[in-house]
Amino acid sequence: MNRREFLSTAVLSTTLALRAAAASRRIPIGFLGATYSHGPEIVKLAMSSRDWEFVGVCDSTDSGRAGCARCRHSTGSTPARNS
């Protein structure tokens, strides 16, 4: 194998490895507050998406925390933190 073949192979291998890693990456997403009109639906969408990694919701109201808990039970997903 000459230098040119080696470099071509190395570049191709690196490119394929980076594409595979990028394809499997999920975007972390979280919310500040979930008591607005579409909050529960958006939280459910984030929890069930293959593109996003749902990391949590921060809501200071009892109704907001209860709504997020209902979303968690309906999707079967558990956020990292729900406070």
C-alpha atoms as one frame of an Amber mdcrd trajectory, in Angstrom:
protein
   0.000   0.000   0.000   1.429   3.341  -0.980   0.969   6.660   0.817  -1.875
   7.812  -1.445  -3.875   4.591  -0.894  -3.258   4.766   2.844  -4.520   8.363
   3.072  -7.584   7.609   0.934  -8.458   4.622   3.104  -7.916   6.589   6.317
 -10.115   9.482   5.148 -12.864   7.147   3.964 -12.831   5.164   7.220 -12.949
   8.318   9.327 -15.784   9.780   7.271 -17.865   6.613   7.570 -17.243   6.406
  11.321 -18.255  10.040  11.840 -21.430   9.611   9.794 -22.426   6.526  11.780
 -21.820   8.342  15.079 -23.777  11.405  13.949 -26.702   9.294  12.770 -27.130
   7.680  16.178 -26.875  10.920  18.192 -30.037  12.201  19.829 -30.487  15.868
  20.651 -30.997  16.517  24.390 -34.118  18.568  25.092 -35.764  19.904  28.238
 -38.438  22.432  29.115 -38.785  25.300  31.560 -42.451  25.172  32.476 -45.121
  22.960  30.975 -48.377  24.540  32.134 -49.057  26.551  28.974 -51.779  25.413
  26.569 -49.712  22.972  24.477 -47.186  22.008  27.151 -48.287  18.428  27.837
 -48.512  17.585  24.122 -45.021  18.932  23.441 -43.605  17.042  26.431 -45.212
  13.799  25.163 -43.775  14.413  21.707 -40.273  14.959  23.096 -40.511  11.860
  25.299 -41.536   9.597  22.442 -39.244  11.000  19.734 -36.310   9.003  18.393
 -34.567  12.262  17.429 -34.563  13.847  20.897 -33.326  12.650  24.256 -35.837
  14.022  26.746 -33.885  15.153  29.819 -36.609  16.775  31.920 -38.994  19.534
  32.836 -38.661  22.173  35.490 -42.045  23.487  36.626 -42.697  25.309  39.895
 -46.442  24.623  39.981 -48.126  21.531  41.368 -50.360  21.282  38.292 -47.318
  21.409  35.987 -45.524  18.625  37.847 -48.697  16.514  37.892 -49.159  17.026
  34.137 -45.587  15.944  33.462 -46.063  12.864  35.621 -49.145  11.943  33.547
 -47.122  12.356  30.352 -44.408  10.084  31.729 -46.921   7.355  32.568 -48.678
   7.576  29.195 -45.439   7.321  27.170 -43.551   4.914  29.409 -40.559   7.261
  29.307 -38.763   8.558  32.350 -36.969  11.907  32.282 -33.666  12.251  34.063
 -35.158  14.848  36.407 -38.709  16.055  36.927 -38.819  18.878  39.477
